[in-house]
Every structure is written in structure tokens, then in C-alpha cells.
Amino acid sequence: MTARTHLAGGTAVVVLLGLTLPLFQEFHDRRVTAWNVVLVLLLAGLVVAAFFLQRFFRAHAGEIGEARFDTRNKSDLDG
């Protein structure tokens, strides 16, 4: 695994973490406590998801990539 892969995965997590505060400031409402609790839980879930996705992508970097499909007709293969 290259340093570039680590940098890309770490950068994605930092970007998502950096977005949570502006998102909270944009959508929170002082008058509605229940909405603020739901918002905090959603944003915390976003952070946790980013962390686990980064771990998954780091562990499976060689398996993730461009998909290639056999687009030939079955009759062309069988003759």
C-alpha cells in the first residue's frame, strides 16, 4: 500500500470531519431541541461512517477499482 493511498483516505476523513461543523451550524435551530439531537446523531453517524469506510478502503485497496465486464454475446463465445 502506498503513501498516496493513505493520504487519500485520510484526506477524505478530514474533509468529512471538517464539513460536520458547518452542516450543524447551517441546520441547527435553537428553538427545536429534538431536531438538534437528531442532527447531532446524523452528523456523528456521518463521522463514524467516514472512519469505517476509510478503514475498509485502506484494507481492500487492491480489490477496489475499475470493473471490467465481458460484453460479448453468448453465441459468439460458443460458436
HUHUQUI-V169030 format. One record per helix or strand of 2 or more residues. SS is the DSSP state (~ for helix, > for strand). FROM is the first residue (numbers start at 1). LEN is the number of residues. If there is no record, write none. Layout:
ss: <SS/SS>
from: <FROM/FROM>
len: <LEN/LEN>
//
This chain:
ss: <~/~/~>
from: <3/33/74>
len: <25/27/5>
//
